[in-house]
C-alpha cells in the first residue's frame, strides 16, 4: 500500500508541477484553466488509487490493525 501511495504521490506531484508551469507559460494567464487542470489531476489520482487497490488487492499484504 505504501508503494502505491508513493508512486501516486510522485506522479501526481509531477503532473501538478507540469500543469502550473504550463498555465504560467501560456499567455494570457487563465486561473480558471489552472484550477480545472489541477482538479482533473486530483480526480485522476483518486481514480488511480481506487483502481490500483482493486487490481492489486491480492498482491498487497493484509494490514494488521493492532
Secondary structure as a PSIPRED ss2 file (coil, helix, strand):
# PSIPRED VFORMAT (PSIPRED V4.0)

   1 X C   1.000  0.000  0.000
   2 X H   0.000  1.000  0.000
   3 X H   0.000  1.000  0.000
   4 X H   0.000  1.000  0.000
   5 X H   0.000  1.000  0.000
   6 X H   0.000  1.000  0.000
   7 X H   0.000  1.000  0.000
   8 X H   0.000  1.000  0.000
   9 X H   0.000  1.000  0.000
  10 X H   0.000  1.000  0.000
  11 X H   0.000  1.000  0.000
  12 X H   0.000  1.000  0.000
  13 X H   0.000  1.000  0.000
  14 X H   0.000  1.000  0.000
  15 X H   0.000  1.000  0.000
  16 X H   0.000  1.000  0.000
  17 X H   0.000  1.000  0.000
  18 X H   0.000  1.000  0.000
  19 X H   0.000  1.000  0.000
  20 X H   0.000  1.000  0.000
  21 X H   0.000  1.000  0.000
  22 X H   0.000  1.000  0.000
  23 X H   0.000  1.000  0.000
  24 X H   0.000  1.000  0.000
  25 X H   0.000  1.000  0.000
  26 X C   1.000  0.000  0.000
  27 X C   1.000  0.000  0.000
  28 X C   1.000  0.000  0.000
  29 X C   1.000  0.000  0.000
  30 X C   1.000  0.000  0.000
  31 X H   0.000  1.000  0.000
  32 X H   0.000  1.000  0.000
  33 X H   0.000  1.000  0.000
  34 X H   0.000  1.000  0.000
  35 X H   0.000  1.000  0.000
  36 X H   0.000  1.000  0.000
  37 X H   0.000  1.000  0.000
  38 X H   0.000  1.000  0.000
  39 X H   0.000  1.000  0.000
  40 X H   0.000  1.000  0.000
  41 X H   0.000  1.000  0.000
  42 X H   0.000  1.000  0.000
  43 X H   0.000  1.000  0.000
  44 X H   0.000  1.000  0.000
  45 X H   0.000  1.000  0.000
  46 X H   0.000  1.000  0.000
  47 X H   0.000  1.000  0.000
  48 X H   0.000  1.000  0.000
  49 X H   0.000  1.000  0.000
  50 X H   0.000  1.000  0.000
  51 X H   0.000  1.000  0.000
  52 X H   0.000  1.000  0.000
  53 X H   0.000  1.000  0.000
  54 X H   0.000  1.000  0.000
  55 X H   0.000  1.000  0.000
  56 X C   1.000  0.000  0.000
  57 X C   1.000  0.000  0.000
  58 X C   1.000  0.000  0.000
  59 X C   1.000  0.000  0.000
  60 X C   1.000  0.000  0.000
  61 X C   1.000  0.000  0.000
  62 X C   1.000  0.000  0.000
  63 X C   1.000  0.000  0.000
  64 X C   1.000  0.000  0.000
  65 X C   1.000  0.000  0.000
  66 X C   1.000  0.000  0.000
